[in-house]
Every structure is written in C-alpha cells, then in structure tokens.
Amino acid sequence: MTTVELPIRSTSAACCVGEACSPITREPLGSGGATALATVLKALADPARLRLLSMVAAHDGGEACVCDLTEPLGLSQPTVSHHLKVLVDAGFLTRSRRGTWAYYALVPGALDAVAGTLATV
C-alpha cells in the first residue's frame, strides 16, 4: 500500500489514526482519516488562503514577510495574520520571527501530500 503523509501538525487529527493516508479512491476513509483530510482541505478552501500560499511560494527566495502580503491581498494585517496562522497550523507554511516581523515559507511537499491523497489510482 502506497501512503502519503498529510501535512497536519495536530496528532489528534492524525490521518488514519496515526498512520499516513492512501489515496481516497483506493480504500474507504475511516472516521479519523476523513476528519484529518477535511481539516486540511478546510484550510485550503478559502480564496484568501489560496492566494497567500501562491504569493508566499512565488515570492523571492520562497519566503515572504507578512508586511509584503497585506497590501497585495487587500486585507488588514490582523486578517492576513489569521489566515497565515490557519495555514501554519494545517502544516502548509512555516513561520519564523525576525525582529518584529514574521516570515512565512511553504513546507516542501505539503501540497503534494494533499494532491497525492486526492489522486485517483
């Protein structure tokens, strides 16, 4: 069985009760796997969050300061910070502090893991 790790930080929402998940077309999802996948997809199911992921990934050096993201997105800094926190908590972005600013980078393979879980085999 081929498995894919979902980018979830919470162990309580671990896919397939602590194991990696197979593509959902290979075998029925269990309760824990469905909950974990829904949590990840919910984090992605917002246009602002999808734009943030794209903006961070496309930014010079593959990381962006929250200060670089608010104006292009057209949202307030607290709103952008909330969306970024959701993406960090779901395992799609990492966050590092430099002085008073937070910098975000895409977690390598995080989007591939979700795509692999949704893939038809």
N, C-alpha and C positions, 0 to 999 in steps of 0.2 A: 504494500500500500504506500503510495507516494503521499507525503504530508507537507503542509505549508504552515509555517508559524504565523499566526496573526499578530499584528503589532499592538498588543494590548498590555498595558502595564499592570492592571489590577489582576491579582491572582484569583480573586473571587469570580471574575468573569472569564477565567481561562477557558479556551475553546476545548470542547470535548472533554471536559473535566480534567484539565491539566495537561492534555496532550495537544499535539498540532492537529489541524483540521485537513481533511481531504477535500478535494473539490466537492461542492454540494450535490453535484449530479452523480457522483459515484456511489454514495450511500446516504440514507436519510440522516438529517441533522438531529442530534439529541437536543434536549432542552438546554443544556449548558452551552453547546456549540451555537445554537440559534441565538441565545442571549448575547454571547460574545460577538458574533458576527453582526447582529443588529446594533450593538453598541458602536462598533467600528463604522458601520455604514451610516449610522445616525450622525456621527462626527463629520462625515463627508457630505451629507445630504443638506448642505446649506451653500447657496451661491457665494456668499462672502468667504466661507472657509475654503471652498474650491479655488477661488481667486487667490486667497492668501497662500495656499500650497503652491500654486503656479508662480506667484510672484517671488516667493522665497526660493524656489528651485531655480528660477531663471535669473535671479539676482547675481551680480558679480561675486565670484567666489563661492556661490552656493549657499550663502547665508545673508540674512537681512536684519537690520535693526528695526524695532517696532516704529521708530521715528521715520523710517523710509516707507512704511506701509500705510500709514493713516491717510495721507493726502491722496494717493492714487486710488485708494479704496473708497474715499468719500465718507468715511465713518469716523466717529470720535475715537480718541486714543483709548478710553476705557472699553469701548465696544470692540475695537480691534484686539486689545489685550485679552478680553474674554474669549473671543474666537480662537486666538492663538493658544490660550490655556486649554481649551477643549481639544485642539489638535495635538498638543503636547501630551495631555492625559490619555488620548487614544493611541499614542505611540507613533504619530506621523512626523512630528517635529521634535527637535531637541532645543533646549534653551540654555544660554549661558549669559551671565551678567558681566558687563564691563562698565564699571563706574555706575552711573545712574540708569544706563540703558540695557535692555535685554536684546540679545541677538538670537535669531532662530535659524535652524538648518533642517533640511529634510533628512529623515532617518533613512539610510540606504536600504533599499529593498522593501520598505513599508508598503508602498503602493503595489509592488509586485506581489506581495503576500496576499493582499486582498484580491487582486486580479486572478491569482492562482486558485484561490478558494472559490471564486465565481466561475472559473473556466469550466467548459464542458469537456469531458474526456471520452 
